[in-house]
Amino acid sequence: MADVTVKINGRDVTVPSGTTILEAARLAHIDIPTLCYMKGVNEIGACRICVVEVKGARSLVTACVYPCDRDGMEIYTDSPLVQESRRTTLELMLSNHNRSCLSCVRSGNCELQALCKRYGVDNEAVFDGEKTPSEIDDSAAHMIRDNSKCILCRRCVAVCKETQGIGVIGASNRGFKTAITSAYEMGLGETSCVSCGQCIAVCPTGALHEKDDTQKVWDALNDPTK
């Protein structure tokens, strides 16, 4: 495959033709943020956080799927237009997100939280309105699923299907009612989930997390009848 030379933020970068902008930028040690992307597993351009500006393009493009396919492409990964788009996308995500960050198990280790801090997005979303109702699913032996913190990145869906070969979760419904669920709205404990924990490992927020029985242990230790 022939090589092409593109300009990323004014820097020449030579890559094989067809390489995505995201991979080309990473080869040049240029950071482009992502939320839904997992190389070789989940490359769907769903979250829109990785958008960049390509000179001549009609709109911003998603770096994780847009190819470097011609010499001389001029790409800007952090222009004012790009920053504003990412900021708006984050605000839209927060508008339908359970923002109880202080009590969240992922506080301080949340990719969404880190991006909001990076782009100056306040916890008080500017697009507040109706929220998707969600019930916590604790039917599985090992984990808790809280869709009120889900951002629909589909990383859990991809790793369950592509890496583990199980495929017990997926996107259901459409538009505002879209949610990551099991078939027939079953709890994870009722499915063929193998409790591998891969979905927890790739979740960028607190939507999926391990069950914590620490308090039960303390209660048992402090029980004078035991």
JOFENJO-V46201 format. One record per run of one state. SS is the DSSP state (alpha for helix, beta for strand, coil for the rest). FROM is the first residue (numbers start at 0). LEN is the number of residues. If there is no record, write none. Layout:
# JOFENJO-V46201
SS:FROM:LEN ; SS:FROM:LEN
This chain:
# JOFENJO-V46201
coil:0:2 ; beta:2:6 ; coil:8:2 ; beta:10:6 ; coil:16:3 ; beta:19:1 ; alpha:20:7 ; coil:27:10 ; beta:37:1 ; coil:38:3 ; beta:41:1 ; coil:42:8 ; beta:50:4 ; coil:54:6 ; beta:60:2 ; coil:62:4 ; beta:66:1 ; coil:67:6 ; beta:73:3 ; coil:76:3 ; alpha:79:16 ; coil:95:5 ; alpha:100:3 ; coil:103:7 ; alpha:110:8 ; coil:118:18 ; beta:136:1 ; coil:137:5 ; beta:142:3 ; coil:145:1 ; alpha:146:3 ; coil:149:5 ; alpha:154:9 ; coil:163:5 ; beta:168:4 ; coil:172:2 ; alpha:174:3 ; coil:177:1 ; beta:178:4 ; alpha:182:3 ; coil:185:2 ; alpha:187:3 ; coil:190:7 ; alpha:197:5 ; coil:202:5 ; beta:207:3 ; coil:210:3 ; alpha:213:8 ; coil:221:5
